[in-house]
Amino acid sequence: MADNLSKYRAKRDFKKTSEPSGEAQVKPSNRRRFVIQKHDATRLHYDLRLELDGVFKSWAVTKGPSLDPNDKRLAVEVEDHPLDYGDFEGTIPKGQYGGGTVMLWDRGYWEPEGRKSPEEALKKGDFKFTLQGKRLHGSLVLVRMRNDRDGGKRTNWLLIKHHDDYSVEENGAKILEENATSVASGRSMEQIAEGKGRKPRPFMMANADVEADAVWDSKHGLAADERKKRSRKDIATFTAADLPDLIAPQLCETLARPPAGDDWLHEIKFDGYRIQMRVAQGKVTLKTRKGLDWTAKYPEIADAASELPDCIIDGEICALDDNGAPDFAALQAALSEGKTGNLVYFAFDLLFDGGEDLRSMRLVERKKRLEDFLAAGSDDPRIRYVDHFESGGDAVLRSACKLSLEGIVSKQMDAPYQSGRTDTWAKSRWAEGSIFIKVEAALANHPKPASSRQSGYCHWSGTGSLRLRVLPNVISASR
């Protein structure tokens, strides 16, 4: 490793820069990790770093990654970096190599593709891999270009997204515009440069208390603009143009069983189409998770939503069968035949309330805001609030199975809304092959849900054990 890092160390004066020297202890991992750092140096770029053979293999992606396979991003191979660099977020002093502000823009795990080892693929110049990050997902390839640099060593590559569930056909760089804060601290580039805001959460370091930021100042705590409450006057100056066109959705990890602990809440998993609802001055836009505008496909839901104040809501559109359970086949038939009047939009998260961005707020607070928002803004049955239970994930999953539902989604109560696949949302399905005829299930000592308001899928009455049964247009929970 010393040889691998010799060029890295030779370029830096560690008496002047707070970048890691590679001597700190890094926690072991059974999976290969990656980070992407937004780096505002001489030119703004994004540094892609893939863990391999005890170091980070690194490329400077000049325009940043794109989700559009038609975009071929220049990626300049740079020196190997130490693994503890994966927790670095701060400012490199001017005059030092790479001087400028560094943000931890994405991080997660990667896997090589194909039969060749990563080392062989890199040597050949055709390196395919899959990312599982907070923001970037799916298959990509690094292809080495023919032009030489640095004494004959070829260092120029192209970073290209493969066609898959996470690719888009145009505006592939929009993910960069929509995600302008750190995945480790939630800070903007300006806050990082000023040394304000939260300390980054470690990802690579063995010691969770290690200083992971070159300029983080504990005296500031939260940045002043984060602590300051927005006044009604500030919100009143908000215009519809300030609402993002689309926020990349938060996605779930898949688990065999729901996570344990009382810091999780559990919702029914819907078998429908994930749709983000944007309302701006009465104009409604319904977009898929990939950003396709499907407003015209759901005219009745759009009409119902037009009465709502300006907002961005995350939810799912479903068709319900005669027992009130989601029926995906019926949803497809309704779309095919243009008979969408009975479809329902199940709202489970509020991302913007007028000019207020709620994504940094705790989930339970966002859900409470959403419940109150819908109660005050719409009584149309085609838009429904998704209720939840605050413990007993295994019991909720068993009940969902007995009711022939797809499964449940578990979410950490205190987590902010984070675009991309995260470990704070997890989906669990019942094992395939389990068939239940009886649909009424009694769950002893089941906790009361967070809300007594009847939602699309649960309603609490009384105390003690929970009884689930199928009723017309609603699955209710009663004593």
C-alpha positions as CSV (number, residue, x, y, z in Angstrom):
1,M,0.0,0.0,0.0
2,A,2.9,2.3,0.7
3,D,4.0,2.2,-2.9
4,N,0.4,2.7,-4.1
5,L,0.2,5.9,-2.0
6,S,3.6,7.3,-2.7
7,K,2.4,9.6,-5.5
8,Y,-0.5,10.7,-3.3
9,R,1.8,11.7,-0.4
10,A,4.4,13.3,-2.6
11,K,1.8,15.8,-4.0
12,R,0.7,17.0,-0.5
13,D,2.1,18.8,2.5
14,F,0.3,17.4,5.4
15,K,1.4,20.3,7.6
16,K,-0.7,22.6,5.5
17,T,-3.6,20.4,4.3
18,S,-6.0,18.5,6.6
19,E,-6.4,15.8,4.0
20,P,-5.8,12.3,5.5
21,S,-2.3,10.8,5.1
22,G,-3.6,7.2,4.9
23,E,-2.3,6.3,8.4
24,A,-5.7,6.2,10.2
25,Q,-7.4,2.8,10.9
26,V,-10.2,2.0,8.5
27,K,-13.0,-0.4,9.5
28,P,-13.0,-3.6,7.6
29,S,-15.8,-4.4,5.2
30,N,-16.9,-7.5,3.4
31,R,-18.1,-5.3,0.5
32,R,-16.1,-2.9,-1.6
33,R,-17.0,0.7,-0.9
34,F,-17.1,3.7,-3.1
35,V,-17.4,7.5,-2.6
36,I,-18.0,10.4,-5.0
37,Q,-16.7,13.7,-3.8
38,K,-17.8,17.0,-5.4
39,H,-14.6,19.0,-5.7
40,D,-14.7,22.7,-6.4
41,A,-11.0,23.2,-7.3
42,T,-9.6,25.0,-10.4
43,R,-12.6,23.5,-12.2
44,L,-15.6,22.0,-10.6
45,H,-15.6,18.2,-11.0
46,Y,-16.7,15.0,-9.2
47,D,-14.1,12.5,-8.0
48,L,-15.1,8.8,-8.3
49,R,-13.3,6.5,-5.9
50,L,-13.6,2.7,-5.9
51,E,-12.1,0.6,-3.1
52,L,-9.7,-1.9,-4.5
53,D,-6.6,-3.6,-3.1
54,G,-6.5,-1.5,0.0
55,V,-6.7,1.9,-1.7
56,F,-9.2,4.0,-3.6
57,K,-8.8,3.8,-7.4
58,S,-9.7,7.4,-8.4
59,W,-11.0,9.3,-11.4
60,A,-11.8,13.0,-11.8
61,V,-15.1,13.1,-13.7
62,T,-15.1,16.5,-15.3
63,K,-18.8,17.1,-15.7
64,G,-19.9,14.7,-13.1
65,P,-21.8,11.4,-13.6
66,S,-24.8,11.2,-15.8
67,L,-27.8,8.8,-15.8
68,D,-28.1,9.0,-19.6
69,P,-26.3,6.2,-21.4
70,N,-25.8,8.6,-24.4
71,D,-23.6,10.9,-22.2
72,K,-19.9,9.9,-22.2
73,R,-18.2,11.7,-19.3
74,L,-14.5,12.3,-19.4
75,A,-12.9,10.6,-16.3
76,V,-9.3,11.4,-15.8
77,E,-7.5,8.7,-13.8
78,V,-5.6,10.2,-10.9
79,E,-3.3,8.9,-8.2
80,D,-4.6,6.2,-5.7
81,H,-6.1,7.7,-2.5
82,P,-6.1,6.2,1.0
83,L,-9.3,4.7,2.2
84,D,-9.7,7.2,5.0
85,Y,-10.1,9.8,2.3
86,G,-13.6,8.4,1.9
87,D,-14.6,10.3,5.1
88,F,-12.9,13.6,4.0
89,E,-15.2,16.6,3.7
90,G,-13.8,20.1,4.0
91,T,-11.6,22.7,2.4
92,I,-8.1,22.1,0.9
93,P,-6.1,25.4,1.4
94,K,-5.5,27.5,-1.7
95,G,-2.0,27.0,-3.1
96,Q,-2.1,23.3,-2.1
97,Y,-2.6,20.5,-4.6
98,G,-6.4,20.4,-5.4
99,G,-7.1,23.5,-3.3
100,G,-10.9,24.0,-2.9
101,T,-14.0,22.7,-1.2
102,V,-14.7,19.0,-1.1
103,M,-18.2,17.5,-0.4
104,L,-19.1,13.9,0.1
105,W,-21.7,13.8,-2.6
106,D,-22.4,10.0,-2.7
107,R,-21.2,6.8,-1.1
108,G,-22.1,3.2,-0.8
109,Y,-20.9,-0.1,-2.3
110,W,-19.8,-1.4,-5.7
111,E,-19.5,-4.8,-7.3
112,P,-17.5,-5.8,-10.4
113,E,-19.3,-7.2,-13.4
114,G,-18.2,-10.0,-15.8
115,R,-15.8,-12.8,-15.4
116,K,-12.6,-10.8,-15.3
117,S,-11.2,-9.6,-12.0
118,P,-11.4,-5.9,-11.4
119,E,-7.6,-5.7,-11.9
120,E,-7.8,-7.5,-15.2
121,A,-10.7,-5.3,-16.4
122,L,-8.8,-2.1,-15.5
123,K,-5.7,-3.4,-17.2
124,K,-7.7,-4.1,-20.4
125,G,-9.4,-0.7,-20.2
126,D,-13.0,-2.0,-20.1
127,F,-14.1,-1.9,-16.5
128,K,-17.8,-2.6,-15.8
129,F,-19.2,-2.3,-12.3
130,T,-22.5,-1.8,-10.4
131,L,-23.0,1.0,-7.8
132,Q,-25.3,0.7,-4.8
133,G,-25.1,4.2,-3.4
134,K,-27.3,6.8,-1.7
135,R,-27.8,8.5,-5.1
136,L,-26.2,6.5,-7.9
137,H,-27.4,3.0,-8.6
138,G,-27.0,0.4,-11.3
139,S,-24.5,-0.5,-14.0
140,L,-21.7,1.7,-15.4
141,V,-18.5,1.2,-17.4
142,L,-15.2,3.0,-17.5
143,V,-13.6,2.7,-21.0
144,R,-10.0,3.9,-21.4
145,M,-9.4,6.2,-24.3
146,R,-6.5,5.8,-26.7
147,N,-4.8,9.1,-26.2
148,D,-1.8,9.0,-23.9
149,R,-0.7,11.3,-21.1
150,D,1.7,11.3,-18.2
151,G,4.7,9.8,-19.9
152,G,2.9,7.2,-22.0
153,K,0.5,6.0,-19.3
154,R,-3.1,6.2,-20.6
155,T,-5.1,8.2,-18.0
156,N,-8.2,9.4,-19.9
157,W,-11.3,7.3,-19.6
158,L,-15.0,7.6,-20.4
159,L,-17.6,7.0,-17.7
160,I,-20.8,5.7,-19.2
161,K,-24.1,4.6,-17.7
162,H,-25.6,1.4,-18.9
163,H,-29.2,1.0,-19.8
164,D,-31.1,-0.4,-16.8
165,D,-33.8,0.5,-14.3
166,Y,-31.9,3.5,-13.1
167,S,-30.9,5.1,-16.5
168,V,-32.8,7.9,-18.2
169,E,-32.9,8.9,-21.8
170,E,-32.2,12.6,-21.4
171,N,-31.1,15.2,-18.9
172,G,-28.9,12.6,-17.2
173,A,-27.1,15.4,-15.2
174,K,-30.3,16.4,-13.5
175,I,-29.4,14.2,-10.5
176,L,-26.5,16.6,-9.9
177,E,-28.8,19.6,-9.8
178,E,-31.3,17.9,-7.5
179,N,-28.8,16.7,-5.0
180,A,-26.7,19.7,-4.0
181,T,-26.0,18.7,-0.4
182,S,-23.7,16.2,1.3
183,V,-24.8,12.7,2.0
184,A,-22.6,12.7,5.1
185,S,-23.6,16.0,6.7
186,G,-26.5,17.5,4.7
187,R,-24.4,20.6,4.1
188,S,-24.1,22.8,1.0
189,M,-20.8,23.6,-0.6
190,E,-21.0,27.1,0.9
191,Q,-21.5,25.8,4.4
192,I,-18.6,23.4,4.0
193,A,-16.4,26.2,2.8
194,E,-17.4,28.4,5.8
195,G,-16.9,25.5,8.3
196,K,-20.5,25.5,9.4
197,G,-23.1,22.8,9.9
198,R,-23.2,19.2,11.1
199,K,-20.1,17.0,11.4
200,P,-20.1,14.4,8.6
201,R,-21.1,10.9,9.6
202,P,-18.2,8.5,9.2
203,F,-18.4,5.7,6.6
204,M,-14.8,4.4,6.4
205,M,-13.3,5.1,9.7
206,A,-12.9,2.5,12.5
207,N,-13.4,5.1,15.2
208,A,-16.7,6.8,14.8
209,D,-15.4,9.8,16.8
210,V,-12.6,10.6,14.4
211,E,-12.6,14.1,13.0
212,A,-13.9,13.6,9.4
213,D,-13.9,17.2,8.3
214,A,-11.0,19.5,7.7
215,V,-12.8,22.6,8.8
216,W,-15.9,21.6,10.8
217,D,-16.2,23.8,13.8
218,S,-18.1,22.4,16.8
219,K,-18.8,25.9,18.1
220,H,-21.1,26.5,15.2
221,G,-23.2,23.3,15.7
222,L,-25.8,23.7,13.1
223,A,-25.3,26.5,10.6
224,A,-27.1,29.7,11.5
225,D,-29.3,29.5,8.4
226,E,-30.3,25.9,9.5
227,R,-31.2,27.0,13.0
228,K,-33.1,30.0,11.9
229,K,-36.8,29.4,11.4
230,R,-38.3,30.7,8.2
231,S,-40.8,33.5,8.9
232,R,-44.2,33.6,7.3
233,K,-43.0,36.6,5.4
234,D,-40.2,34.5,3.9
235,I,-42.6,31.8,2.9
236,A,-45.0,34.3,1.5
237,T,-42.4,35.5,-1.0
238,F,-42.2,31.9,-2.3
239,T,-43.2,31.4,-5.9
240,A,-44.2,28.3,-7.7
241,A,-41.1,28.4,-9.8
242,D,-39.1,27.7,-6.7
243,L,-40.6,24.2,-6.4
244,P,-38.3,21.6,-7.8
245,D,-39.6,20.0,-11.0
246,L,-38.8,16.5,-9.6
247,I,-37.0,15.2,-6.5
248,A,-35.3,11.9,-7.0
249,P,-37.3,9.5,-4.9
250,Q,-36.0,7.7,-1.8
251,L,-35.8,3.9,-2.4
252,C,-35.9,0.9,-0.1
253,E,-33.4,-1.8,0.7
254,T,-34.9,-5.4,0.5
255,L,-34.9,-7.4,3.8
256,A,-36.1,-10.9,4.5
257,R,-37.9,-9.6,7.6
258,P,-38.7,-6.2,9.0
259,P,-36.1,-4.4,11.1
260,A,-36.5,-4.8,14.8
261,G,-36.5,-1.9,17.3
262,D,-38.9,0.8,18.4
263,D,-37.3,3.5,16.2
264,W,-39.1,2.1,13.1
265,L,-42.6,2.6,11.8
266,H,-44.3,0.2,9.3
267,E,-46.6,0.9,6.4
268,I,-48.4,-1.3,3.9
269,K,-46.4,-1.8,0.7
270,F,-48.6,-0.8,-2.2
271,D,-48.7,-2.7,-5.5
272,G,-49.0,0.2,-7.9
273,Y,-47.0,3.0,-9.6
274,R,-44.7,5.3,-7.6
275,I,-45.8,8.8,-8.4
276,Q,-44.5,12.2,-7.2
277,M,-47.3,14.8,-7.1
278,R,-46.3,18.5,-7.6
279,V,-48.9,21.2,-7.1
280,A,-48.0,24.8,-8.1
281,Q,-50.7,27.4,-8.1
282,G,-53.3,24.8,-8.9
283,K,-51.4,23.2,-11.7
284,V,-50.7,19.5,-11.0
285,T,-47.9,17.4,-12.3
286,L,-47.7,13.7,-11.7
287,K,-44.3,12.2,-12.5
288,T,-42.8,8.7,-12.3
289,R,-39.7,7.9,-10.3
290,K,-37.7,8.3,-13.6
291,G,-39.3,11.7,-14.2
292,L,-41.8,10.8,-16.9
293,D,-44.8,13.1,-16.9
294,W,-47.9,10.8,-16.5
295,T,-50.4,13.6,-15.5
296,A,-52.5,12.9,-18.6
297,K,-52.8,9.2,-17.6
298,Y,-54.5,10.2,-14.3
299,P,-56.8,13.1,-15.0
300,E,-59.2,12.5,-12.1
301,I,-56.4,12.4,-9.5
302,A,-54.9,15.5,-11.1
303,D,-58.2,17.2,-10.8
304,A,-58.6,16.3,-7.2
305,A,-55.1,17.5,-6.4
306,S,-55.7,20.9,-8.0
307,E,-57.5,22.0,-4.9
308,L,-54.4,21.5,-2.7
309,P,-52.0,24.3,-1.8
310,D,-48.6,24.3,-3.4
311,C,-46.7,21.1,-2.4
312,I,-44.6,18.1,-3.5
313,I,-45.9,14.8,-2.2
314,D,-44.5,11.3,-2.5
315,G,-47.0,8.4,-3.0
316,E,-48.3,5.6,-5.1
317,I,-51.3,5.2,-7.4
318,C,-53.2,2.0,-7.1
319,A,-56.3,0.3,-8.2
320,L,-58.3,-1.5,-5.5
321,D,-60.2,-4.8,-5.8
322,D,-63.6,-5.4,-4.4
323,N,-62.1,-6.0,-1.0
324,G,-60.1,-2.8,-1.0
325,A,-56.7,-4.4,-1.6
326,P,-54.3,-3.1,-4.3
327,D,-54.6,-4.9,-7.6
328,F,-51.8,-4.3,-10.0
329,A,-53.5,-6.1,-12.9
330,A,-56.6,-3.9,-12.5
331,L,-54.3,-0.8,-12.5
332,Q,-52.8,-1.9,-15.8
333,A,-56.2,-2.6,-17.2
334,A,-57.5,0.8,-16.1
335,L,-54.7,2.6,-17.8
336,S,-55.0,0.5,-21.0
337,E,-58.7,1.2,-21.2
338,G,-58.5,4.8,-20.0
339,K,-60.9,4.0,-17.1
340,T,-59.0,5.7,-14.3
341,G,-61.8,7.3,-12.4
342,N,-61.6,4.9,-9.5
343,L,-57.8,4.9,-9.0
344,V,-56.5,6.2,-5.7
345,Y,-53.3,8.2,-4.8
346,F,-51.9,7.0,-1.5
347,A,-49.8,9.8,-0.1
348,F,-47.0,8.7,2.4
349,D,-44.6,11.6,2.5
350,L,-44.6,15.4,2.2
351,L,-41.4,16.9,0.7
352,F,-42.5,20.5,0.2
353,D,-45.2,22.4,1.9
354,G,-45.5,25.6,-0.1
355,G,-42.1,27.2,0.0
356,E,-40.9,25.1,2.9
357,D,-38.5,22.2,2.1
358,L,-39.3,19.5,4.6
359,R,-36.8,16.9,3.5
360,S,-34.4,17.5,6.5
361,M,-37.3,17.1,8.9
362,R,-37.8,13.8,10.9
363,L,-40.1,11.3,9.1
364,V,-42.7,11.3,11.9
365,E,-42.9,15.1,11.7
366,R,-43.3,15.0,7.9
367,K,-46.0,12.5,8.2
368,K,-47.9,14.5,10.8
369,R,-47.6,17.6,8.5
370,L,-48.9,15.5,5.6
371,E,-51.9,14.2,7.6
372,D,-52.8,17.7,8.6
373,F,-52.1,19.1,5.1
374,L,-54.5,16.6,3.5
375,A,-57.2,17.0,6.1
376,A,-57.2,20.7,5.6
377,G,-56.8,20.7,1.8
378,S,-58.8,17.9,0.4
379,D,-61.6,15.5,1.3
380,D,-61.5,13.8,-2.1
381,P,-61.4,10.0,-1.6
382,R,-59.0,9.7,-4.5
383,I,-56.2,11.2,-2.4
384,R,-55.6,9.3,0.9
385,Y,-53.1,9.5,3.7
386,V,-51.1,6.4,4.5
387,D,-51.2,5.6,8.1
388,H,-48.7,3.4,10.0
389,F,-47.8,1.3,13.0
390,E,-44.9,2.3,15.2
391,S,-43.7,-1.2,16.3
392,G,-44.4,-4.9,15.7
393,G,-43.0,-5.2,12.2
394,D,-43.1,-9.0,12.1
395,A,-46.8,-9.0,13.2
396,V,-47.7,-6.4,10.6
397,L,-46.0,-8.4,7.9
398,R,-47.8,-11.6,8.9
399,S,-51.1,-9.8,8.8
400,A,-50.3,-8.3,5.4
401,C,-49.5,-11.8,4.1
402,K,-52.8,-13.2,5.4
403,L,-54.6,-10.3,3.7
404,S,-52.8,-11.2,0.4
405,L,-51.0,-7.9,0.4
406,E,-47.6,-7.5,-1.2
407,G,-45.7,-6.8,2.0
408,I,-44.7,-3.8,4.2
409,V,-42.3,-0.9,4.1
410,S,-40.4,-0.1,7.3
411,K,-38.9,3.4,7.8
412,Q,-36.8,4.9,10.5
413,M,-38.9,7.5,12.4
414,D,-36.1,10.1,12.8
415,A,-34.6,9.9,9.3
416,P,-34.7,12.8,6.8
417,Y,-35.8,12.2,3.2
418,Q,-32.8,11.1,1.2
419,S,-33.0,10.5,-2.6
420,G,-31.7,7.2,-3.8
421,R,-31.5,3.8,-2.1
422,T,-30.9,4.1,1.6
423,D,-30.8,1.9,4.7
424,T,-33.5,4.0,6.5
425,W,-36.2,2.5,4.3
426,A,-36.6,-1.3,4.0
427,K,-39.2,-3.4,2.2
428,S,-40.2,-6.9,3.3
429,R,-42.3,-9.4,1.5
430,W,-43.7,-12.7,2.7
431,A,-41.9,-15.8,1.5
432,E,-43.2,-17.0,-1.9
433,G,-45.4,-20.1,-1.8
434,S,-47.2,-19.2,1.5
435,I,-50.9,-19.3,0.9
436,F,-53.5,-18.2,3.4
437,I,-57.2,-18.7,3.0
438,K,-58.4,-17.1,6.2
439,V,-58.1,-13.3,5.9
440,E,-59.0,-12.3,9.4
441,A,-56.0,-12.3,11.8
442,A,-55.9,-11.4,15.5
443,L,-52.5,-10.1,16.7
444,A,-52.2,-10.1,20.5
445,N,-51.1,-6.9,22.2
446,H,-50.4,-5.1,19.0
447,P,-49.5,-1.4,19.5
448,K,-51.7,1.4,18.6
449,P,-50.8,3.1,15.3
450,A,-49.5,6.6,15.4
451,S,-52.8,8.0,14.3
452,S,-56.4,7.0,14.9
453,R,-57.5,8.6,11.6
454,Q,-58.9,6.1,9.1
455,S,-56.5,5.8,6.2
456,G,-56.5,3.7,3.0
457,Y,-55.4,0.6,4.9
458,C,-55.8,0.8,8.6
459,H,-58.1,2.1,11.3
460,W,-57.7,1.6,15.0
461,S,-60.5,1.3,17.5
462,G,-60.1,0.6,21.1
463,T,-57.1,-0.8,22.9
464,G,-55.4,-4.2,23.2
465,S,-55.2,-6.8,20.4
466,L,-55.4,-5.7,16.8
467,R,-57.8,-7.4,14.4
468,L,-57.4,-6.9,10.7
469,R,-60.2,-7.7,8.3
470,V,-61.1,-6.9,4.7
471,L,-64.0,-4.4,4.3
472,P,-65.2,-2.6,1.2
473,N,-62.6,0.0,0.1
474,V,-60.6,-0.2,3.3
475,I,-58.6,-2.7,5.3
476,S,-59.6,-1.7,8.9
477,A,-58.0,-2.6,12.2
478,S,-60.4,-2.8,15.0
479,R,-60.8,-4.2,18.5
